[in-house]
């Protein structure tokens, strides 16, 4: 095998030595990763909320409300089919061209799709064309988010100082609770400020159109960044691969499989705690029958705990390792799955406890993931590999989770929903036990000299 020094010999005497790539200020890195994912998740979650509260009535034929809700949740799932495609498309350019430009493109893709939903005609206006256009825009949202998360995670972790990668990785993860809080907060304010008729007539469009402001802020922050140091060295060495996704499947398939399965329980848990619980909690016939505004307040309380425990998990993973923390949290999720039925059957206190405990566990399992998945892949395919694992997990764990849970609850009872969570958590637990500890791995694995002696 050729020695690394032979592949990248030191420059001849008199030749200017290569210099270290420019670094990004830490505050700017954390702000850019946080703001960008907050915008993306806000866009993604306003659809999730509307898919339960609005779209069944406005975009599908009149008839059985449960059938309309299931059809609406099916369009919700389309984004998770698009996300692996987005991870391939944006990951390709992220590993070939750079993290910065690709993050800008993914944010624009998501933004255009979201604003498009805000101006769509309804079923009453254009018939079956309405749900088709809705599905197309939802596909665009999935495409954008499929490229967003991997780039934001690398922006944070490839710029992180030694020993703090887990904590830095929680900043893009915080975009999820912040985006969810903003999305549901806007819906709550609108539902309080206007009548049901006004909300269904045009008020539901406001959250989608407000996305324009957030996108401008996100673009402004990201356009001022330098490339990450780790990838700048790949560019300097000419170490990019021609087709990153092929390289991932050829040489990193084990990491891809394990990374995907490690994330499955996280996805199922989150969409049970948010999309499913909102539908079940407000359904007067087969659910709990809470007022929409009241249950949104419950959810916002739970999401605060999601946000609190996300950075806590990152700090714990830096202190004790990724694997021990995630194994312990996944075991706790299994216990929570068994407790789901009793909690939801014990009145308002039980419902609040269900949301607080479940979303706290969500923060603990979600927090370290922006460090864990990138650490499984080498630099020149890291964007593609981490994004693919993250989004394939979404396809397997989240795409039909609200649909499956709604069907299970309506057909067999809420305890079966808890059993569904237990099953996928056992799968994740096995994957974690098979995965190596990555806390001390270097993300700068490119064989290139950045300094040289004359």
VEXZAPA-8224 format. One record per residue (C-alpha): residue number from 1; x, y, z. Coordinates in steps of 0.2 Angstrom, whole numbers, plus 5000, padded with zeros to 4 digits. Layout:
> nr:u:v:w
> NUM:X:Y:Z .
...
end
This chain:
> nr:u:v:w
> 1:5000:5000:5000 .
> 2:5007:5017:4996 .
> 3:5012:5028:5010 .
> 4:5001:5043:5014 .
> 5:5017:5054:5013 .
> 6:5020:5047:4995 .
> 7:5002:5051:4990 .
> 8:5004:5069:4997 .
> 9:5022:5073:4996 .
> 10:5028:5089:5005 .
> 11:5031:5104:4993 .
> 12:5048:5107:4987 .
> 13:5059:5120:4995 .
> 14:5054:5137:4991 .
> 15:5036:5132:4987 .
> 16:5023:5141:4998 .
> 17:5017:5128:5012 .
> 18:4999:5124:5012 .
> 19:4989:5133:5025 .
> 20:4976:5128:5037 .
> 21:4958:5131:5030 .
> 22:4949:5146:5037 .
> 23:4939:5142:5052 .
> 24:4921:5148:5057 .
> 25:4918:5157:5073 .
> 26:4910:5145:5085 .
> 27:4895:5157:5089 .
> 28:4891:5159:5070 .
> 29:4892:5140:5068 .
> 30:4880:5136:5082 .
> 31:4868:5150:5076 .
> 32:4868:5144:5058 .
> 33:4865:5126:5062 .
> 34:4851:5130:5075 .
> 35:4842:5143:5064 .
> 36:4843:5133:5048 .
> 37:4836:5117:5056 .
> 38:4823:5127:5066 .
> 39:4816:5134:5050 .
> 40:4816:5117:5041 .
> 41:4808:5109:5056 .
> 42:4795:5123:5057 .
> 43:4790:5120:5039 .
> 44:4790:5102:5041 .
> 45:4779:5102:5057 .
> 46:4766:5115:5052 .
> 47:4762:5102:5039 .
> 48:4760:5088:5052 .
> 49:4749:5099:5062 .
> 50:4738:5104:5047 .
> 51:4737:5086:5042 .
> 52:4728:5082:5057 .
> 53:4718:5098:5060 .
> 54:4715:5106:5043 .
> 55:4718:5095:5027 .
> 56:4706:5081:5030 .
> 57:4692:5094:5029 .
> 58:4699:5105:5015 .
> 59:4709:5093:5003 .
> 60:4699:5077:5003 .
> 61:4681:5072:4998 .
> 62:4668:5074:5011 .
> 63:4663:5058:5020 .
> 64:4670:5048:5034 .
> 65:4682:5059:5045 .
> 66:4692:5045:5050 .
> 67:4695:5040:5031 .
> 68:4699:5058:5027 .
> 69:4712:5059:5042 .
> 70:4720:5043:5036 .
> 71:4721:5050:5018 .
> 72:4729:5066:5025 .
> 73:4741:5056:5035 .
> 74:4746:5046:5019 .
> 75:4751:5063:5011 .
> 76:4761:5066:5027 .
> 77:4771:5050:5024 .
> 78:4776:5056:5006 .
> 79:4789:5067:5013 .
> 80:4798:5052:5021 .
> 81:4799:5044:5004 .
> 82:4806:5060:4997 .
> 83:4819:5062:5011 .
> 84:4831:5047:5006 .
> 85:4830:5054:4989 .
> 86:4835:5071:4996 .
> 87:4849:5064:5006 .
> 88:4856:5056:4990 .
> 89:4854:5072:4979 .
> 90:4860:5085:4992 .
> 91:4872:5072:4999 .
> 92:4880:5070:4982 .
> 93:4884:5089:4981 .
> 94:4888:5091:4999 .
> 95:4902:5078:4997 .
> 96:4907:5084:4980 .
> 97:4905:5103:4981 .
> 98:4904:5108:4999 .
> 99:4893:5109:5015 .
> 100:4889:5127:5013 .
> 101:4882:5128:4996 .
> 102:4871:5113:4998 .
> 103:4864:5119:5014 .
> 104:4858:5135:5006 .
> 105:4850:5124:4992 .
> 106:4841:5113:5004 .
> 107:4834:5128:5013 .
> 108:4827:5136:4997 .
> 109:4819:5119:4992 .
> 110:4810:5117:5008 .
> 111:4805:5135:5008 .
> 112:4798:5135:4991 .
> 113:4788:5120:4994 .
> 114:4781:5126:5011 .
> 115:4775:5143:5004 .
> 116:4767:5134:4989 .
> 117:4756:5124:5001 .
> 118:4751:5141:5008 .
> 119:4743:5146:4992 .
> 120:4736:5130:4986 .
> 121:4717:5128:4980 .
> 122:4706:5117:4990 .
> 123:4696:5102:4985 .
> 124:4680:5112:4984 .
> 125:4689:5124:4971 .
> 126:4698:5112:4960 .
> 127:4693:5094:4965 .
> 128:4705:5080:4965 .
> 129:4719:5091:4958 .
> 130:4720:5099:4976 .
> 131:4727:5083:4985 .
> 132:4738:5080:4971 .
> 133:4746:5097:4972 .
> 134:4747:5095:4991 .
> 135:4756:5078:4989 .
> 136:4768:5087:4977 .
> 137:4773:5101:4989 .
> 138:4774:5088:5003 .
> 139:4787:5079:4992 .
> 140:4797:5095:4990 .
> 141:4797:5097:5009 .
> 142:4804:5080:5011 .
> 143:4817:5083:4998 .
> 144:4823:5099:5006 .
> 145:4824:5091:5024 .
> 146:4832:5076:5017 .
> 147:4847:5087:5012 .
> 148:4846:5099:5027 .
> 149:4849:5088:5042 .
> 150:4865:5080:5037 .
> 151:4873:5096:5032 .
> 152:4868:5105:5048 .
> 153:4874:5091:5058 .
> 154:4891:5092:5049 .
> 155:4892:5110:5051 .
> 156:4891:5109:5069 .
> 157:4901:5093:5072 .
> 158:4915:5096:5060 .
> 159:4918:5113:5068 .
> 160:4917:5107:5086 .
> 161:4932:5107:5098 .
> 162:4939:5091:5105 .
> 163:4928:5083:5118 .
> 164:4912:5094:5114 .
> 165:4906:5086:5098 .
> 166:4891:5078:5106 .
> 167:4886:5095:5114 .
> 168:4889:5105:5098 .
> 169:4879:5092:5088 .
> 170:4864:5096:5099 .
> 171:4862:5113:5091 .
> 172:4855:5107:5075 .
> 173:4844:5095:5085 .
> 174:4837:5109:5095 .
> 175:4829:5115:5078 .
> 176:4816:5101:5081 .
> 177:4809:5106:5097 .
> 178:4810:5125:5092 .
> 179:4802:5122:5075 .
> 180:4788:5112:5083 .
> 181:4785:5124:5097 .
> 182:4784:5138:5084 .
> 183:4773:5128:5072 .
> 184:4761:5123:5085 .
> 185:4762:5140:5094 .
> 186:4757:5149:5078 .
> 187:4742:5137:5076 .
> 188:4737:5140:5094 .
> 189:4737:5159:5092 .
> 190:4727:5158:5076 .
> 191:4714:5146:5083 .
> 192:4712:5158:5098 .
> 193:4711:5174:5087 .
> 194:4699:5169:5074 .
> 195:4683:5158:5073 .
> 196:4683:5140:5066 .
> 197:4676:5146:5050 .
> 198:4689:5160:5047 .
> 199:4703:5148:5052 .
> 200:4697:5135:5039 .
> 201:4693:5148:5026 .
> 202:4711:5156:5026 .
> 203:4719:5157:5043 .
> 204:4727:5140:5041 .
> 205:4738:5147:5027 .
> 206:4746:5160:5038 .
> 207:4759:5148:5046 .
> 208:4765:5142:5029 .
> 209:4767:5160:5022 .
> 210:4776:5166:5037 .
> 211:4790:5153:5033 .
> 212:4796:5166:5020 .
> 213:4803:5177:5034 .
> 214:4811:5163:5043 .
> 215:4819:5157:5026 .
> 216:4827:5174:5023 .
> 217:4835:5174:5041 .
> 218:4842:5157:5038 .
> 219:4849:5161:5021 .
> 220:4857:5177:5028 .
> 221:4866:5167:5042 .
> 222:4872:5153:5031 .
> 223:4879:5163:5017 .
> 224:4892:5171:5028 .
> 225:4900:5154:5033 .
> 226:4916:5146:5027 .
> 227:4917:5128:5022 .
> 228:4920:5116:5037 .
> 229:4939:5113:5040 .
> 230:4937:5094:5038 .
> 231:4929:5096:5021 .
> 232:4940:5110:5015 .
> 233:4955:5098:5018 .
> 234:4946:5085:5007 .
> 235:4944:5098:4993 .
> 236:4962:5103:4995 .
> 237:4968:5085:4993 .
> 238:4956:5081:4979 .
> 239:4949:5067:4989 .
> 240:4931:5068:4984 .
> 241:4923:5052:4977 .
> 242:4914:5052:4960 .
> 243:4897:5045:4967 .
> 244:4896:5046:4986 .
> 245:4880:5036:4987 .
> 246:4889:5021:4978 .
> 247:4904:5022:4989 .
> 248:4892:5022:5005 .
> 249:4883:5006:4999 .
> 250:4900:4998:4993 .
> 251:4911:5002:5008 .
> 252:4900:5008:5022 .
> 253:4885:4997:5021 .
> 254:4886:4991:5038 .
> 255:4887:5008:5046 .
> 256:4872:5013:5035 .
> 257:4861:4999:5041 .
> 258:4866:5001:5060 .
> 259:4864:5020:5059 .
> 260:4847:5018:5051 .
> 261:4841:5005:5064 .
> 262:4848:5016:5078 .
> 263:4837:5030:5073 .
> 264:4821:5020:5070 .
> 265:4814:5021:5088 .
> 266:4818:5040:5089 .
> 267:4807:5043:5074 .
> 268:4792:5032:5080 .
> 269:4793:5039:5097 .
> 270:4792:5057:5091 .
> 271:4778:5055:5079 .
> 272:4768:5045:5091 .
> 273:4770:5059:5104 .
> 274:4766:5073:5091 .
> 275:4755:5069:5076 .
> 276:4747:5054:5083 .
> 277:4744:5061:5100 .
> 278:4736:5077:5093 .
> 279:4724:5067:5082 .
> 280:4720:5054:5096 .
> 281:4719:5068:5109 .
> 282:4706:5079:5100 .
> 283:4696:5065:5092 .
> 284:4678:5066:5100 .
> 285:4673:5048:5094 .
> 286:4688:5036:5095 .
> 287:4700:5047:5105 .
> 288:4701:5058:5121 .
> 289:4690:5072:5115 .
> 290:4700:5087:5121 .
> 291:4698:5104:5113 .
> 292:4711:5107:5100 .
> 293:4718:5123:5108 .
> 294:4719:5114:5125 .
> 295:4728:5099:5118 .
> 296:4740:5110:5109 .
> 297:4745:5118:5125 .
> 298:4748:5101:5132 .
> 299:4760:5098:5118 .
> 300:4769:5114:5120 .
> 301:4772:5110:5138 .
> 302:4779:5093:5133 .
> 303:4790:5100:5119 .
> 304:4799:5112:5132 .
> 305:4805:5096:5140 .
> 306:4811:5090:5123 .
> 307:4821:5105:5121 .
> 308:4828:5105:5139 .
> 309:4834:5086:5138 .
> 310:4842:5088:5120 .
> 311:4858:5097:5125 .
> 312:4858:5087:5142 .
> 313:4859:5071:5131 .
> 314:4874:5079:5121 .
> 315:4883:5083:5137 .
> 316:4880:5066:5144 .
> 317:4886:5058:5128 .
> 318:4903:5068:5128 .
> 319:4905:5063:5146 .
> 320:4900:5044:5146 .
> 321:4900:5040:5128 .
> 322:4887:5039:5114 .
> 323:4883:5020:5116 .
> 324:4880:5019:5135 .
> 325:4868:5034:5135 .
> 326:4858:5028:5120 .
> 327:4857:5011:5127 .
> 328:4850:5017:5143 .
> 329:4838:5029:5135 .
> 330:4831:5016:5123 .
> 331:4828:5004:5138 .
> 332:4818:5018:5146 .
> 333:4808:5020:5130 .
> 334:4803:5002:5130 .
> 335:4797:5004:5148 .
> 336:4787:5019:5143 .
> 337:4779:5009:5129 .
> 338:4771:4998:5141 .
> 339:4765:5013:5152 .
> 340:4757:5022:5137 .
> 341:4740:5014:5139 .
> 342:4738:5017:5157 .
> 343:4744:5035:5156 .
> 344:4732:5040:5142 .
> 345:4718:5031:5152 .
> 346:4720:5041:5168 .
> 347:4714:5058:5164 .
> 348:4722:5075:5161 .
> 349:4736:5072:5174 .
> 350:4740:5056:5165 .
> 351:4740:5064:5148 .
> 352:4751:5078:5153 .
> 353:4763:5065:5161 .
> 354:4762:5055:5145 .
> 355:4768:5070:5135 .
> 356:4781:5076:5147 .
> 357:4789:5059:5149 .
> 358:4788:5054:5131 .
> 359:4795:5070:5125 .
> 360:4809:5071:5138 .
> 361:4814:5053:5132 .
> 362:4814:5060:5114 .
> 363:4826:5074:5119 .
> 364:4838:5061:5127 .
> 365:4838:5049:5112 .
> 366:4838:5063:5098 .
> 367:4851:5074:5106 .
> 368:4867:5063:5102 .
> 369:4861:5058:5085 .
> 370:4870:5073:5076 .
> 371:4886:5067:5083 .
> 372:4883:5048:5082 .
> 373:4878:5046:5063 .
> 374:4892:5057:5056 .
> 375:4905:5048:5067 .
> 376:4900:5032:5058 .
> 377:4907:5038:5041 .
> 378:4923:5045:5033 .
> 379:4924:5063:5028 .
> 380:4922:5061:5009 .
> 381:4905:5052:5011 .
> 382:4900:5059:5028 .
> 383:4886:5070:5021 .
> 384:4878:5057:5010 .
> 385:4881:5043:5023 .
> 386:4874:5052:5038 .
> 387:4859:5059:5028 .
> 388:4855:5042:5021 .
> 389:4855:5034:5038 .
> 390:4845:5048:5046 .
> 391:4832:5048:5032 .
> 392:4830:5030:5029 .
> 393:4826:5028:5047 .
> 394:4813:5041:5044 .
> 395:4806:5031:5030 .
> 396:4805:5015:5041 .
> 397:4801:5023:5058 .
> 398:4791:5039:5055 .
> 399:4782:5039:5038 .
> 400:4768:5028:5042 .
> 401:4769:5029:5061 .
> 402:4754:5041:5064 .
> 403:4744:5030:5051 .
> 404:4749:5014:5059 .
> 405:4746:5020:5077 .
> 406:4729:5028:5072 .
> 407:4723:5012:5064 .
> 408:4730:5001:5079 .
> 409:4721:5013:5092 .
> 410:4705:5013:5082 .
> 411:4705:4994:5079 .
> 412:4713:4986:5095 .
> 413:4715:5000:5108 .
> 414:4729:5012:5114 .
> 415:4739:4998:5122 .
> 416:4743:4991:5105 .
> 417:4751:5008:5100 .
> 418:4762:5006:5115 .
> 419:4767:4988:5109 .
> 420:4771:4995:5092 .
> 421:4784:5007:5101 .
> 422:4791:4993:5111 .
> 423:4794:4982:5096 .
> 424:4804:4996:5086 .
> 425:4813:5001:5102 .
> 426:4819:4983:5104 .
> 427:4826:4983:5086 .
> 428:4835:5000:5090 .
> 429:4842:4992:5106 .
> 430:4849:4977:5097 .
> 431:4857:4989:5084 .
> 432:4865:5000:5097 .
> 433:4873:4984:5105 .
> 434:4881:4980:5089 .
> 435:4887:4998:5085 .
> 436:4905:5003:5091 .
> 437:4908:5018:5102 .
> 438:4912:5033:5092 .
> 439:4915:5047:5105 .
> 440:4934:5047:5103 .
> 441:4934:5045:5084 .
> 442:4942:5059:5074 .
> 443:4931:5067:5060 .
> 444:4947:5073:5051 .
> 445:4952:5057:5043 .
> 446:4958:5065:5026 .
> 447:4976:5059:5022 .
> 448:4983:5077:5018 .
> 449:4997:5087:5024 .
> 450:4991:5105:5030 .
> 451:5008:5111:5035 .
> 452:5025:5106:5029 .
> 453:5043:5110:5033 .
> 454:5055:5117:5020 .
end
